[in-house]
Amino acid sequence: MSFQTGLSGLNASSRNLDVIGNNIANANTIGMKSSRAEFAELVTSNLGAGGGGGSGIGVSVATVSQQFSQGSINMTGNNLDVAINGGGFFELTMPDGSAAFTRDGEFKLDKDGFIKSNGNANVLGYKIDSTGKPIIGDKPTPLQLPTSAPIAAKPTSTITAEFNLDSRAVVAASVTPVTPRTTYGTSLTAYDSQGAPVPVSLYFERVASTGVAPNITDNWNVYDVSTGGAAPDALVPPTQGAAGTAGFRFQMQFDASGKLISPATSPTLSISTPSVVTPNITATLDISKVTQFGSAFAVSNLTQNGYAPGELTSLKIGKDGVITASYSNGQSQAAGQIALADFRNVQGLSPTGGGNWVETSASGQPVQGSPGSGKFGALTSGALEDSNVDLTAELVNMMTAQRAYQANAQTIKTQDQVMTTLVNLR
């Protein structure tokens, strides 16, 4: 019996050394989680006995548990390196179509723009809707970035202007010579349906006040000039404020406090394009924040929402897993969001090699979500999660396991000496 007890100790210690050796070997493996051998006593049972009374007959390895503690975050500077700081796993679709999960964020782009792991598995994530928001309710699908073709041009549809008109300005027609219309003006670049730039100039001209006290308003005519339109010098009207003058668009009216009261809604500009193929640009002009105060004319904001086509120049992954693509035309667009999965019992996951795990009946089904929400950890872009192996502790454990192995071998040697003594009795 003592031989078997010592032999079970040797087997258990050998298994423990295997586990420790695997931990040490993977001390530099990204996303690796260390393991620990856990032992259980073997005890004999007495047939027909109602209570205990069995004796110990050795030891066995009850299980090898995985330690899912957080590994240290190591900055790499590679935009496609991603580390999870907290709970969760990256979701993968393996080349054979099966599902797997990993903490290894060493991702790459293939020739078709798919994000791949080192094992050539597709990284899963959420698509982006028309507003640029991730569609969290959908099932995660392989993430593919727009690397093969430029993003299409977007024609200008909205122009936002914020500026102050000088209330001290005189009526343009009240002086000689007439105040040039270009005295108060600004310009920007709009884009047609093919992404071609179209210069647009806006000019503001003070005209006579209207109304009856106390409801007198200060009035400004607005003119615009674009490619295909008249030149600024040709827009001096024969009659100030004439609505039929070339380039006239609308009139702004301000109350006594300098607040814009008319037009009450955003006017629409029809901007001529240089090409006979592209239609005129129809853009809404947001002037809701225009004022008329007793200070110098100044433009504080002038933007439009169109852009030319552009090529992909860089990628950035945010803490929430949203992948932002930057283009040569200065635009940035969300291209997808990395999905995470977690399990009720992560100890039930089965390691398959290559830094991957698969679900089992013990782990339960994955709970999917986005990084930074609920129990899911945030992502750190340009970084990787190192192995959580404590090399110093493993070396100490290895020495302890070695001594345990030697001690069990000694019990077998001692039992052999006892048996030899019995055999040699005369």
C-alpha positions in Angstrom: 0.0 0.0 0.0 2.8 2.4 0.8 4.3 1.9 -2.6 1.0 3.1 -4.2 0.8 6.0 -1.8 4.3 7.2 -2.8 3.6 6.5 -6.5 0.5 8.7 -6.3 2.6 11.4 -4.7 5.2 11.1 -7.5 2.5 11.4 -10.2 0.9 14.4 -8.5 4.2 16.2 -8.0 5.2 15.4 -11.6 1.9 16.9 -12.8 2.4 20.0 -10.7 5.9 20.4 -12.2 4.3 20.2 -15.6 1.9 23.0 -14.8 4.6 25.1 -13.3 6.9 24.5 -16.3 4.1 25.5 -18.7 3.6 28.8 -16.7 7.3 29.6 -16.8 7.5 28.7 -20.6 4.6 31.2 -21.3 5.8 34.0 -19.0 6.1 36.2 -22.1 3.0 35.0 -24.0 0.6 37.9 -24.6 -2.8 37.4 -22.9 -1.7 34.1 -21.3 -3.3 33.1 -17.9 -1.4 31.0 -15.5 -2.6 27.7 -14.1 -2.4 26.0 -10.7 -2.5 22.3 -9.9 -5.0 21.6 -7.0 -4.7 18.4 -5.1 -7.1 16.1 -3.3 -6.5 13.3 -0.8 -7.4 9.7 -1.6 -9.0 7.7 1.2 -10.1 4.1 1.5 -13.6 3.2 2.4 -14.6 0.4 4.8 -17.3 -1.8 3.3 -20.4 -1.9 5.5 -19.1 0.8 7.8 -21.7 3.4 8.7 -19.2 6.1 9.5 -15.6 7.2 8.6 -12.6 5.2 9.4 -10.9 4.9 6.0 -7.2 5.6 5.8 -5.3 7.8 3.4 -3.9 6.0 0.3 -2.3 8.9 -1.5 -3.0 12.0 -3.5 -4.5 13.0 -6.9 -4.7 16.1 -8.9 -8.3 17.2 -8.5 -8.1 19.9 -11.2 -5.8 22.3 -12.9 -7.5 25.7 -12.4 -6.8 28.8 -14.5 -6.0 32.1 -12.8 -7.9 34.9 -14.7 -6.3 37.8 -12.9 -5.4 40.9 -14.8 -2.0 41.0 -16.5 0.1 44.2 -16.7 -0.6 46.5 -19.7 2.5 47.1 -21.9 2.4 50.0 -24.3 3.5 49.1 -27.9 2.5 52.1 -30.0 0.9 49.8 -32.7 -2.6 51.1 -33.4 -4.0 47.6 -33.9 -2.6 46.2 -30.6 -5.4 46.2 -28.1 -5.5 45.3 -24.4 -8.5 44.6 -22.2 -8.2 46.4 -18.9 -10.8 44.5 -16.9 -13.2 41.6 -17.6 -14.1 40.1 -21.0 -12.6 38.3 -24.0 -12.3 39.2 -27.6 -14.6 37.1 -29.8 -13.1 35.2 -32.7 -14.4 33.1 -35.6 -11.7 30.5 -36.3 -10.8 29.5 -39.9 -13.0 26.4 -39.5 -16.0 28.6 -38.5 -16.0 27.7 -34.8 -16.1 30.3 -32.1 -13.2 31.1 -29.8 -12.3 33.7 -27.2 -9.0 35.3 -26.4 -7.2 38.0 -24.4 -4.5 38.3 -27.0 -5.0 41.6 -28.8 -2.2 41.3 -31.3 -4.4 42.1 -34.3 -3.5 42.5 -38.0 -5.3 43.7 -41.2 -5.5 41.3 -44.1 -5.6 42.3 -47.8 -9.4 42.6 -47.7 -9.5 44.8 -44.6 -10.6 42.2 -42.1 -9.1 42.4 -38.6 -7.4 39.1 -37.9 -5.7 37.4 -34.9 -2.3 35.8 -35.2 -4.1 32.5 -35.7 -5.9 33.9 -38.8 -9.2 34.1 -37.0 -11.6 36.9 -37.7 -12.2 39.4 -34.8 -15.9 40.1 -34.3 -17.5 43.4 -33.6 -20.6 45.5 -34.2 -21.5 47.4 -37.4 -22.1 51.2 -37.5 -25.5 52.7 -38.4 -26.1 55.8 -40.5 -25.6 58.1 -37.6 -22.2 56.7 -36.7 -23.3 54.7 -33.7 -22.6 51.0 -33.1 -25.6 48.7 -33.5 -25.2 46.9 -30.2 -28.4 44.8 -30.6 -27.1 42.9 -33.6 -25.0 39.8 -33.5 -21.3 40.6 -33.8 -19.9 39.9 -37.2 -16.3 39.9 -38.6 -14.9 43.4 -38.6 -13.9 44.7 -42.0 -12.4 48.2 -42.4 -12.7 50.3 -45.6 -9.2 49.9 -46.9 -9.8 49.0 -50.5 -11.6 52.1 -51.8 -11.8 55.8 -50.8 -14.8 57.1 -49.1 -17.3 58.8 -51.4 -17.6 62.5 -51.5 -20.5 64.2 -49.7 -22.1 67.3 -51.1 -22.6 70.3 -48.9 -26.1 70.4 -47.5 -25.7 72.6 -44.4 -23.6 75.7 -43.8 -23.4 77.1 -40.2 -22.3 80.7 -39.8 -21.8 82.5 -36.5 -20.7 86.2 -36.7 -21.3 89.6 -35.4 -22.3 92.6 -37.6 -21.2 96.0 -36.4 -24.3 98.0 -35.3 -22.3 101.2 -35.8 -22.0 100.6 -39.6 -23.8 103.2 -41.7 -26.3 102.4 -44.4 -24.2 101.6 -47.5 -26.2 104.0 -49.7 -26.2 106.9 -47.3 -22.6 107.8 -48.0 -20.6 108.8 -51.1 -19.1 106.8 -52.5 -21.3 103.9 -51.7 -19.8 101.5 -49.1 -18.3 98.6 -51.0 -20.2 95.4 -50.5 -17.0 93.5 -49.8 -16.5 95.6 -46.6 -18.3 93.0 -44.6 -18.0 89.4 -45.9 -16.6 86.0 -45.4 -15.9 82.9 -47.6 -15.7 79.1 -47.4 -15.4 76.1 -49.6 -18.4 74.0 -50.4 -18.4 70.6 -52.2 -20.6 69.4 -55.1 -21.9 65.8 -55.5 -18.5 64.7 -57.0 -16.5 66.2 -54.2 -15.2 69.1 -56.3 -14.5 72.3 -54.2 -16.8 75.3 -54.9 -15.7 78.6 -53.4 -18.6 80.5 -51.8 -18.5 84.1 -50.6 -21.1 85.8 -48.4 -21.4 89.6 -48.2 -23.5 91.6 -45.8 -24.7 95.1 -46.6 -26.4 97.5 -44.2 -29.6 98.9 -45.6 -32.2 101.3 -44.2 -34.1 100.5 -41.0 -37.8 99.6 -41.3 -40.8 99.6 -39.0 -42.5 101.9 -36.6 -41.3 102.7 -33.1 -40.9 100.8 -30.9 -40.6 98.0 -33.4 -37.9 99.4 -35.7 -35.5 96.8 -37.0 -31.9 97.1 -38.3 -31.7 95.5 -41.7 -28.8 93.8 -43.6 -29.0 92.3 -47.1 -27.1 89.0 -47.7 -25.5 88.3 -51.0 -23.6 85.2 -52.1 -21.1 84.6 -54.9 -20.0 81.2 -56.1 -18.2 79.8 -59.1 -20.5 80.5 -62.0 -22.0 83.5 -60.4 -21.2 87.2 -60.7 -18.0 88.7 -59.4 -18.2 90.7 -56.2 -17.4 94.0 -58.0 -20.5 93.5 -60.2 -22.8 93.2 -57.3 -23.2 96.9 -56.4 -26.9 97.3 -56.8 -28.4 100.3 -58.5 -30.9 100.5 -55.7 -29.8 99.5 -52.2 -31.9 96.6 -50.9 -33.3 95.7 -54.2 -34.4 92.0 -54.0 -33.9 91.5 -57.7 -30.2 92.4 -57.6 -27.8 89.7 -58.8 -26.5 87.6 -55.9 -29.2 88.8 -53.4 -30.4 86.0 -51.2 -32.4 87.3 -48.2 -32.5 90.0 -45.7 -31.7 89.8 -42.0 -33.5 91.9 -39.4 -32.3 92.6 -35.9 -34.3 94.0 -32.9 -33.1 96.7 -30.5 -31.1 94.3 -28.5 -29.1 93.0 -31.5 -30.9 89.7 -31.7 -31.8 88.2 -35.0 -35.6 88.1 -35.5 -35.8 87.5 -39.3 -35.6 85.2 -41.0 -37.1 83.0 -38.3 -36.0 79.8 -40.1 -32.8 78.9 -41.8 -32.8 80.1 -45.4 -31.7 77.9 -48.3 -28.8 78.8 -50.7 -28.6 77.5 -54.2 -24.9 77.5 -55.1 -23.8 77.2 -58.7 -21.2 74.5 -59.6 -18.5 74.8 -62.2 -19.5 71.6 -63.9 -22.6 71.1 -66.1 -22.8 67.5 -64.9 -23.2 68.2 -61.2 -26.4 69.8 -60.0 -26.3 73.1 -58.1 -25.6 72.7 -54.4 -28.6 73.3 -52.2 -27.6 74.1 -48.7 -29.4 75.3 -45.6 -27.7 78.3 -44.0 -27.9 78.2 -40.2 -27.6 81.9 -39.0 -29.5 81.4 -35.7 -26.4 82.6 -33.7 -25.7 85.8 -35.8 -25.8 89.0 -33.7 -25.6 92.7 -34.3 -23.7 94.4 -31.5 -21.7 97.6 -31.2 -18.4 95.9 -31.8 -16.3 95.2 -34.9 -17.4 92.7 -37.5 -16.0 89.2 -36.6 -16.7 85.7 -37.8 -16.5 83.2 -34.9 -17.6 80.0 -36.7 -18.1 79.1 -40.4 -18.5 75.4 -41.2 -20.1 73.2 -43.8 -20.8 69.4 -43.8 -19.5 68.4 -47.3 -16.2 66.9 -48.2 -14.1 65.5 -51.0 -13.4 61.8 -51.4 -10.5 60.6 -49.3 -8.1 57.6 -48.8 -7.7 55.8 -45.5 -4.6 57.2 -43.7 -4.9 55.8 -40.1 -7.0 53.9 -37.6 -7.6 54.5 -33.9 -9.4 52.3 -31.4 -11.1 54.0 -28.5 -11.6 52.8 -24.9 -15.2 51.8 -25.9 -13.8 49.7 -28.8 -15.0 52.0 -31.5 -12.6 52.0 -34.5 -12.2 55.4 -36.0 -10.9 55.6 -39.5 -9.1 58.9 -40.6 -9.0 59.9 -44.2 -6.8 62.1 -46.4 -9.7 64.6 -46.8 -9.6 65.4 -43.0 -12.7 63.3 -42.2 -12.9 60.7 -39.5 -15.6 58.1 -39.4 -16.5 55.2 -37.1 -15.9 52.0 -39.0 -17.0 49.5 -36.3 -16.8 48.5 -32.7 -14.9 45.6 -31.2 -17.2 43.3 -29.3 -16.4 41.6 -26.0 -17.8 38.4 -24.4 -17.8 37.2 -20.8 -18.9 34.1 -19.0 -20.6 33.3 -15.7 -17.9 30.7 -14.9 -14.6 31.6 -16.7 -13.0 28.6 -14.9 -15.2 26.4 -17.1 -13.6 27.6 -20.3 -11.4 25.1 -22.1 -8.0 26.3 -23.4 -7.3 25.2 -27.0 -3.8 26.6 -27.5 -2.8 29.7 -29.4 -4.1 31.9 -26.6 -7.7 30.8 -27.2 -10.5 29.4 -25.1 -13.8 27.8 -26.2 -17.0 27.6 -24.2 -18.2 24.5 -22.5 -21.2 23.4 -20.6 -19.4 24.4 -17.4 -18.7 27.9 -18.5 -22.1 28.6 -19.9 -22.9 30.6 -22.9 -21.1 33.9 -23.6 -22.7 37.2 -22.6 -21.9 39.8 -25.3 -21.5 43.5 -24.9 -19.3 46.5 -25.7 -16.1 47.5 -23.9 -16.5 49.7 -20.9 -20.2 48.8 -20.3 -21.4 46.8 -17.3 -18.8 44.3 -16.2 -16.7 44.5 -19.4 -13.3 46.2 -19.2 -12.2 49.2 -21.2 -9.8 48.8 -24.1 -6.4 50.3 -24.3 -5.2 50.9 -27.9 -1.6 50.6 -28.8 -1.0 48.3 -25.9 -1.0 44.5 -25.0 -1.8 42.6 -21.9 1.2 40.7 -20.7 1.0 37.2 -19.2 -0.1 37.2 -15.5 2.6 34.7 -14.6 4.6 35.8 -11.6 8.0 34.3 -12.6 9.5 34.7 -9.1 6.5 32.8 -7.4 6.7 30.1 -10.1 10.4 29.5 -9.5 9.7 29.1 -5.7 6.8 26.8 -6.5 9.0 24.7 -8.7 11.6 24.2 -5.9 8.8 23.3 -3.5 7.3 20.8 -6.0 10.8 19.3 -6.6 11.2 18.8 -2.9 7.8 17.1 -2.7 8.8 14.8 -5.5 12.0 13.9 -3.7 10.1 13.2 -0.5 7.6 10.9 -2.2 10.5 9.1 -3.9 12.0 8.7 -0.4 8.9 7.0 0.9 9.1 4.4 -1.8 12.8 3.9 -1.1 12.1 3.5 2.6 9.2 1.0 1.9 11.6 -0.9 -0.3 14.1 -1.1 2.5 11.4 -2.4 4.9 10.4 -5.1 2.4 14.0 -6.1 1.9 14.4 -6.5 5.7 11.3 -8.7 5.8 12.4 -10.9 2.9 15.8 -11.4 4.5 14.4 -12.6 7.9 15.8 -16.1 8.7 
